[in-house]
Amino acid sequence: MEKLPGRIAVIGGGSWATAIAKMMLNNDDSINWYMRRQDRIDDFIRLKHNPAYLTGIKFDTDRIHFYSNINKIIKDSDTLIFAVPSPFLKMHLKKVRTKMDNKIIVSAIKGIVPDENMIVSEYLSKFYSIPSENIIVLAGPCHAEEIALERLSYLTVSCKDTVKAKLFSKRLNCNFVKTSISEDVIGMEYASVLKNVYAIAAGICYGLKYGDNFQAVLISNAIQEIFRFVNAVHPINRNIKDSAYLGDLLVTAYSMFSRNRIFGTMIGKGYSVKTAQIEMEMIAEGYYGTKCIKEINEKYKVDMPILDTMHHILYEKMSPSKEIKLLSERFR
């Protein structure tokens, strides 16, 4: 236990994976890093930065052991940090032939596994036999772009085993990242999925030229929906005003770095869903989260008018302006 997290591996080549690598290298002499494409690794080594994401972060590549073989990096590492878009997680894991049940798994994925309608921790436990006490989840209001700029940020490290959460959090702490710990893995994962849905809603309203007054009411109602849903799915004592819940919702709904807000803004301005996805060139997790949570909620039947409105717009091709107007009549 005292050696945890041991040899750390970052799985993923996007902006959040790059930000996590930057945090890890503040406290570690070296890390392992998996990227699917060897040409991207070659460019990274040549340029000394990720050639596609957060290009302003310079890395000492002598301290990074790059891999394009996911089985080899799993074998050579003790703690695996998954930082890939949730729709791609299954694609990466299908290549895995190496046992992972003796590893510490860190999910930095703020999304849900499509088709399975499962949060990442549940998916890993069911299909890869990872013990729940070996799964750590990162939550909180923390955009990769601000990590790149070394702006003060806060993360919550959640794990059923709080000792492991404390040990891992020490590897994240630095002059621009502060951490806290929690045991609410399930609640934080669902809240992380839902805040993306509500950020799309905020973007749609912005694109439709609703003002700050309405946005404040929208987000006030959104946090109530999150509270109702996570309490139905995982009823424990939690403070929904903590930064891992409310803070993450606020930054995702308001920040210009938020790809979910950008996606919603495009739809509010008249783009079709498909056109907005093509123009974005990045994954808006809330699109997938909307359908998954809608289907999960068929069991729990929680009152979620904002979620229902997003499903009408994103999947039933209903008019954003008409749907938001109908939604507004339910607010107070």
Secondary structure, DSSP 8 states (H G I E B T S, - for coil): -TTTT-SEEEE--SHHHHHHHHHHHHH-S-EEEE-S-HHHHHHHHHHTS-SSS-TT----GGGEEEES-HHHHHHT-SEEEE-S-HHHHHHHHTT--S--TTSEEEE---SEETTTTEEHHHHHHHHH---GGGEEEEESS--HHHHHTT--EEEEEEESSHHHHHHHHHHH-BTTEEEEEES-HHHHHHHHHHHHHHHHHHHHHHHTT--HHHHHHHHHHHHHHHHHHHHHHS-----TTSIIIIIHHHHHHH-TT-HHHHHHHHHHTT--HHHHHHHH-S--HHHHHHHHHHHHHHHH----HHHHHHHHHHHS---HHHHHHHHHTT--
